[in-house]
Amino acid sequence: MNNIFVYIETEGGKVADVSLELLTKGRELATRLGVKLEAVVLGHKLADIAAELAKYGTDTVWVADDELFAPFRTLPHTAVLCGLIEQEKPQIALFGATPVGRDFAPRVSSALHSGLTADCTQLEIGDHKDPKTGKEYKDLLYQIRPAFGGNIIATIVNPDHRPQMATVREGVMRKEYAAKPGAGEVKPIDWKKFVKDTDLVVKIIDRQIEERKIDIKGASILVAGGYGMGSKENFKLVHDLADVLGGEVGASRAAVDAGFTEHARQVGQTGVTVRPKLYIACGISGQIQHTAGMDQSSMVISINNDPEAPINKIADYAITGDVNEIIPKMIKYYKQNSK
Ligand code: FAD
């Protein structure tokens, strides 16, 4: 009954949202498989972390708490994780697709010859029959993600090697306390037996942390503009509507590429994944690479002059018309009616 590992990323003692999102998904998968959900934390000053992780249904918290592990360095993290995986033999290991996860999850999978699916958008458990040999496999991890430029949604399985490893980007999965908290039993990792002197050759001399000035992920109202906004000047209308509604501004990649706005506002497969209460798509066609980053929004309103635009298929309300006429009207009537 091999368990599920979730790598927990921390910065200054705070757990990254993506790790809590992975625990939420991990809890669901562990319950489905009838196995334990185990968190792995490598860092320093991690005193209260187990209690927090337990709320997400974590049964076991593997901890390596030493100044050696904070800030993150690739080699000691890789060495400890590989050692622990070889010792505990989890069937699944999940990582955030963050700069840290993208840096060391592939190293871990390469060292263990296990394979890794990056940037999964869904994880499920299911059976598989090998079409060549006819061999049947039960309860594999379905690692689901867009492939071939988003033209298909691929389900990737790894029948023969363990652990089945996947990364998931921040915001893709829900973050929710478990119905029943886990035991959060702390187990110290005997890391000294895994780390060699050669893993410590990189010394961190200085770090500079830049605060993200634009954060569209946390916005409950997002007004997003696409190529249909026509120009950088016209894109200001998107800001005007967002200001009136108290929301943030998002964008499609075509709008970013055309220089209408900054990349930090890009929603989608190669941008940010958002799930606001209200998403207003202005002059956005709704290609899958865009909708992959916003189709979990609670309500979608589209404004598009093409009634057949794909975005209308997922919109709760589709307004057919020119953004240059519709957006000023929305601003005017919202102001009138909210006085
Ligand atoms: P268009 O597709 O050009 O659509 C413009 C829309 O505006 C049309 O529907 C048109 O009818 C409408 N319109 C035009 N004028 C007006 C008007 N006056 N009033 C009202 N409506 C009007 N895209 C992303 O957004 N995010 C990503 O993360 C992303 N990642 C990608 C990754 C890969 C590997 C690839 C290959 C592509 C990616 N793309 C991404 C690009 C994506 O495929 C589309 O090209 C892009 O989303 C299109 O942006 P758009 O809808 O703004 O532009």
Residues whose N, C-alpha, C, O or C-beta is under 5 A from the ligand:
A	BS01	FAD	G149 G226 Y227 G228 A251 S252 R253 A254 A255 V267 G268 Q269 T270 G271 G283 I284 S285 G286 Q287 Q289 H290 I303 N304 N305 D306 A309 G321 D322 V323
